[in-house]
Amino acid sequence: MSARHGSQGTVDRTCQRPGALVFLYYLVTGDRLTEPTGLLQGTLDVLVLRTLVWGPMHGYAVSRWIHDRTGGVLSIDYAPLYKALHRLEGAGCLSASWGISDNGRRARYYKLTTHGRQRLRQEESAWRRYAGAVSRVLEPA
């Protein structure tokens, strides 16, 4: 088993793959165990879908909304964000059209579709069950 050495000591390489525990560790400690794209694909998808419930937005606005809503705990890098937007558009969860942003620039606006709303309900339900289960484990016995 290989390990990475740094100012934080030794980190087991098996913890470097994206996963819920890595995501949870990052939320709790603020230490990154993975590259910026380590945020679970499914987590990012549900965050994007939830953000777009409020109406059509361009990518930067989605990123800002998530950052602001989480008090700066979550900052989504642009590459994974735009991959998620394109993936969700390809899956029929989002539709996209060109528009003009607040600063007068051309921007692609993403809008939640009916299929996207259905998927959001499923994903939210799964995440609430998961978060509840983790919370129960973390509670003192």
QUISULQUI-V872974 format. One record per residue. PHI is phi as a letter, one per 20 degrees, with the letter a starting at -180 (none if undefined). OMEGA is omega in radians with two decimals (none if undefined). NEAR is the number of other C-alpha atoms within 12 Angstrom. Layout:
PHI & OMEGA & NEAR
PHI & OMEGA & NEAR
//
This chain:
none & 3.13 & 9
e & -3.13 & 11
c & 3.09 & 15
d & 3.11 & 17
d & 3.11 & 12
a & -3.11 & 10
f & -3.14 & 8
e & -3.09 & 12
n & -3.09 & 10
e & 3.10 & 16
d & 3.11 & 21
f & -3.12 & 18
f & -3.14 & 16
f & 3.11 & 17
e & -3.07 & 25
e & 3.14 & 26
f & 3.12 & 22
f & 3.11 & 26
a & -3.06 & 21
f & -3.12 & 25
f & 3.08 & 24
f & 3.12 & 29
f & 3.13 & 31
f & 3.11 & 27
g & 3.14 & 20
f & 3.13 & 26
f & -3.06 & 20
f & -3.01 & 13
d & -3.06 & 13
n & 3.10 & 16
e & 3.12 & 19
e & 3.04 & 25
e & -3.12 & 34
c & 3.01 & 26
f & 3.13 & 20
g & -3.14 & 25
e & -3.11 & 28
f & 3.08 & 31
f & -3.13 & 35
g & 3.11 & 26
g & -3.14 & 27
f & 3.11 & 28
f & 3.14 & 32
f & 3.14 & 39
g & -3.11 & 37
f & 3.08 & 34
f & 3.12 & 35
f & 3.14 & 48
g & -3.13 & 44
f & 3.13 & 31
f & -3.06 & 34
f & 3.01 & 33
f & -3.07 & 26
f & 3.11 & 16
p & -3.12 & 22
f & 3.12 & 28
b & 2.98 & 34
e & -3.03 & 33
g & -3.13 & 33
f & 3.13 & 29
f & 3.08 & 29
f & 3.14 & 37
g & 3.14 & 31
f & -3.10 & 25
f & 3.12 & 28
f & 3.12 & 30
g & -3.11 & 20
f & -3.10 & 16
f & -3.12 & 17
e & 3.13 & 16
m & 3.12 & 12
n & 3.14 & 15
f & 3.12 & 20
d & 3.01 & 27
c & -3.07 & 29
e & 3.07 & 35
f & -3.03 & 23
f & -3.11 & 20
g & 3.12 & 20
f & 3.12 & 26
f & -3.11 & 35
f & 3.02 & 27
f & 3.13 & 20
f & 3.12 & 33
g & 3.14 & 39
f & 3.12 & 24
f & -3.14 & 24
f & 3.07 & 33
f & 3.12 & 26
f & 3.12 & 17
e & 3.13 & 18
n & 3.14 & 22
e & -3.13 & 31
c & 2.90 & 37
d & -3.08 & 28
c & 3.06 & 26
b & -3.14 & 17
e & 3.11 & 17
b & 3.14 & 17
d & -3.13 & 14
f & 3.13 & 17
g & -3.13 & 13
e & 3.05 & 10
n & 3.13 & 8
e & 3.08 & 13
f & -3.11 & 14
b & 3.10 & 20
e & -3.14 & 25
e & -3.13 & 29
d & -3.09 & 37
c & 3.12 & 33
f & 3.07 & 33
e & 3.07 & 24
g & 3.10 & 17
f & 3.11 & 20
f & 3.09 & 32
f & 3.10 & 26
f & 3.13 & 20
f & 3.11 & 27
f & 3.11 & 31
g & 3.13 & 20
f & -3.10 & 19
f & 3.12 & 24
f & 3.14 & 25
f & -3.14 & 15
f & -3.13 & 17
f & 3.10 & 22
f & 3.08 & 17
f & -3.14 & 14
f & -3.13 & 18
f & 3.10 & 18
f & 3.13 & 15
f & 3.12 & 13
f & 3.12 & 15
f & 3.13 & 15
f & 3.12 & 12
f & -3.08 & 11
f & 3.13 & 11
f & 3.07 & 9
f & -3.11 & 6
f & none & 6
//
